[in-house]
Amino acid sequence: MNNPIALMRNNIVWQAAGETGAAVAEPKVAEPKAEAAPVEAPSESLLGVAGAPEKVGGEPTVVSPVTAEFTALQPDAIKAPEGVELVPETVEAFLTIMNDQALSRAELAQKLVDLQVSESLKANEAATVAAQTLWTETQAQWQKDAKALPDIGGDKLPETLSTIKRGLDVIGADKAFYEAMDLTGAGNHPAIIRVLFAATKGLVEGAPISGTPPKGALSQADKLFGGIKE
C-alpha cells in the first residue's frame, strides 16, 4: 500500500515546482513487498512418530542369538531328596523326555505331566497292594495268637467263641457290632477275645450237670435202719 503521508509530500513538492517552472522529476513509488508464504511445521519429528530412527543405507543387520551347544542330561545329574530313593526306570523315562530336542515346549510339558500321572497311579496301586498284604498277614498272626491263649485257646477256642457270642447277644450286640468287629479285624485279636470271654462267661447259663444229685440230710430212722424202704 502507498503511504498517504508520502503521497501528500510528493504532491506539495510537485505543485511547488510547477509554480516556479522548474522541472522536477516525479518520484518513484516503491513497489509493495509480497507477503511471505507461511512455513509449514514438519508433520513428524526427526526421530519419527514412534521414536524409531530412519533407515539409512538399506535394511538393518539382524544379529542372530548365540545358541549354546546341547548337552544331554545324565542320570547322575538327577538328585533325590534325602530319604527318597529314585526308581531307575522312572529316571530313564524322564531323561528320555528331557533329552529329546525335537520336542516343542508344549510337547515337553505334556510328556512330563503324563509321566507324573503314570507314576502316581503306579505308586497308589503299589500302596494298595502293600496295605492289603499287611492286613492279611496281621489277621493271620492274630488268629494264630488267639489259638495259643492258655485255658481258652487251642481245642477250647470254639467253645470260648461260642460263649462270647451268646454273652454278647444277651447284652444286645447286633449285626452292626459284628460287622465292625470284622471290618477292623478286632474279632481276631487275642486280647479282645480274652477280655470278652471274661466279661461274658458270667452272662451265659451253665450247662446241666450230669450225675446223681446229692441226697438231703438223713432222718433219725434212716440213720438207725440204714434207709430201708418198704
Rosetta blueprint (number, residue, H / E / L):
1 M L
2 N L
3 N L
4 P H
5 I H
6 A H
7 L H
8 M H
9 R H
10 N H
11 N H
12 I H
13 V H
14 W H
15 Q H
16 A H
17 A H
18 G H
19 E H
20 T H
21 G L
22 A L
23 A L
24 V L
25 A L
26 E L
27 P L
28 K L
29 V L
30 A L
31 E L
32 P L
33 K L
34 A L
35 E L
36 A L
37 A L
38 P L
39 V L
40 E L
41 A L
42 P L
43 S L
44 E L
45 S L
46 L L
47 L L
48 G L
49 V L
50 A L
51 G L
52 A L
53 P L
54 E L
55 K L
56 V L
57 G L
58 G L
59 E L
60 P L
61 T L
62 V L
63 V L
64 S L
65 P L
66 V L
67 T L
68 A L
69 E L
70 F L
71 T L
72 A L
73 L L
74 Q L
75 P H
76 D H
77 A H
78 I L
79 K L
80 A L
81 P L
82 E L
83 G L
84 V L
85 E L
86 L L
87 V L
88 P H
89 E H
90 T H
91 V H
92 E H
93 A H
94 F H
95 L H
96 T H
97 I H
98 M H
99 N L
100 D L
101 Q L
102 A L
103 L L
104 S L
105 R H
106 A H
107 E H
108 L H
109 A H
110 Q H
111 K H
112 L H
113 V H
114 D H
115 L H
116 Q H
117 V H
118 S H
119 E H
120 S H
121 L H
122 K H
123 A H
124 N H
125 E H
126 A H
127 A H
128 T H
129 V H
130 A H
131 A H
132 Q H
133 T H
134 L H
135 W H
136 T H
137 E H
138 T H
139 Q H
140 A H
141 Q H
142 W H
143 Q H
144 K H
145 D H
146 A H
147 K H
148 A L
149 L L
150 P L
151 D L
152 I L
153 G L
154 G H
155 D H
156 K H
157 L H
158 P H
159 E H
160 T H
161 L H
162 S H
163 T H
164 I H
165 K H
166 R H
167 G H
168 L H
169 D H
170 V H
171 I L
172 G L
173 A L
174 D L
175 K H
176 A H
177 F H
178 Y H
179 E H
180 A H
181 M H
182 D H
183 L H
184 T H
185 G L
186 A H
187 G H
188 N H
189 H L
190 P H
191 A H
192 I H
193 I H
194 R H
195 V H
196 L H
197 F H
198 A H
199 A H
200 T H
201 K H
202 G H
203 L H
204 V L
205 E L
206 G L
207 A L
208 P L
209 I L
210 S L
211 G L
212 T L
213 P L
214 P L
215 K L
216 G L
217 A L
218 L L
219 S L
220 Q H
221 A H
222 D H
223 K H
224 L H
225 F H
226 G L
227 G L
228 I L
229 K L
230 E L
